[in-house]
């Protein structure tokens, strides 16, 4: 079996992103499709004392809607790296694994990037190294294809000789299983069950799910992979309030 996952890159992605990455034999970064503004490519959420806090990488907005993800430039005049570091230190400075995890990302925040995809991928590679995820990662722009939408995904799978394609549930609205099956590729759906884990300020805010993976890493360090994969279960306290990040924005 050869399972392929194809996803757009994200800034400090959530747990489900890394669950899909872990389950892939080949993970394809979809970098040559149209960039969408105010999306996960350039921002994500962490947990602050009063709830959710956004971290957003500013990009040069001129003609950004007409560009591919790999072409999006960062607006470095806004000193976003210093702001993000301060927010992270404010939110997680007392977390159990703060010193260990902050060392993983300090060099990234100190480096000057020109393109958004490079900062996104450096974070992803760093998290993979820390969690010992050794999935092969390639870029869709490296694969010859003139197709669009689901036909592009199919062409990538065929190029890689995939037997299985693992897709997020959101794609059910446009992906046709029959198209993949006719080429001998089994279409699988990724239905991720978000785990409960130890978080700061739960008594005040409740447990908030669907945050950046940084939230899990700062609180659980090296055991984070087992938690996000469901191999280690941390039971939620009786009566604990569990909230989705989207519910409190």
KAJORA-V232790 format. One record per residue. RES is the residue in one small letter. D_LAST is the distance of its C-alpha to the last C-alpha in Angstrom with 1 decimal. Layout:
RES/D_LAST
RES/D_LAST
//
This chain:
x/41.0
x/39.0
x/35.2
x/33.3
x/29.5
x/28.3
x/24.8
x/23.4
x/22.8
x/19.5
x/18.6
x/18.5
x/17.9
x/16.6
x/19.3
x/20.0
x/21.2
x/23.7
x/24.8
x/25.8
x/27.4
x/29.4
x/30.6
x/31.9
x/35.5
x/34.5
x/30.9
x/30.8
x/28.3
x/27.8
x/28.2
x/30.3
x/27.9
x/26.1
x/23.2
x/19.9
x/17.9
x/14.3
x/14.6
x/15.1
x/18.5
x/17.4
x/14.2
x/12.5
x/10.5
x/12.4
x/12.3
x/13.2
x/14.8
x/11.9
x/9.3
x/7.6
x/9.4
x/10.0
x/13.7
x/15.0
x/18.6
x/19.9
x/22.3
x/25.1
x/23.9
x/27.4
x/28.1
x/25.3
x/24.7
x/28.4
x/28.4
x/28.2
x/25.8
x/28.7
x/29.5
x/26.3
x/27.2
x/25.2
x/25.3
x/26.7
x/27.3
x/23.9
x/24.7
x/21.5
x/23.2
x/24.0
x/20.5
x/19.1
x/21.9
x/21.4
x/17.7
x/18.9
x/21.8
x/19.9
x/17.6
x/20.4
x/23.6
x/24.7
x/23.8
x/26.9
x/27.1
x/25.8
x/29.2
x/29.9
x/26.8
x/26.4
x/29.9
x/28.8
x/26.5
x/28.2
x/30.6
x/28.0
x/26.2
x/29.7
x/30.8
x/30.5
x/29.3
x/30.0
x/28.1
x/24.6
x/26.0
x/28.1
x/25.5
x/23.4
x/26.6
x/27.8
x/24.9
x/25.3
x/29.0
x/28.7
x/26.5
x/29.0
x/31.9
x/30.4
x/29.8
x/33.1
x/31.8
x/34.6
x/33.7
x/35.3
x/32.8
x/34.0
x/32.6
x/32.9
x/34.5
x/37.4
x/38.1
x/40.2
x/38.5
x/38.5
x/36.5
x/33.1
x/30.2
x/31.4
x/34.9
x/33.9
x/32.3
x/35.6
x/37.7
x/36.0
x/36.6
x/40.2
x/40.8
x/39.8
x/41.8
x/38.9
x/39.7
x/36.1
x/32.8
x/29.6
x/26.7
x/23.1
x/22.6
x/20.7
x/24.1
x/25.8
x/25.3
x/27.7
x/29.6
x/33.0
x/34.5
x/37.9
x/37.8
x/37.3
x/39.7
x/42.4
x/42.4
x/42.5
x/38.9
x/36.9
x/33.3
x/31.1
x/27.5
x/25.2
x/23.4
x/21.7
x/21.2
x/18.8
x/20.7
x/20.1
x/21.3
x/21.7
x/18.7
x/18.8
x/17.5
x/17.2
x/18.9
x/16.3
x/13.0
x/14.4
x/14.7
x/11.6
x/12.8
x/12.5
x/12.3
x/15.1
x/18.5
x/19.1
x/17.4
x/20.1
x/22.8
x/22.6
x/22.7
x/25.3
x/27.2
x/29.9
x/29.2
x/25.8
x/27.4
x/28.9
x/25.7
x/23.7
x/26.8
x/27.1
x/30.5
x/29.5
x/27.6
x/26.1
x/26.0
x/23.1
x/24.5
x/25.4
x/22.8
x/20.0
x/16.5
x/14.8
x/11.2
x/9.6
x/7.0
x/5.6
x/5.9
x/3.8
x/0.0
//
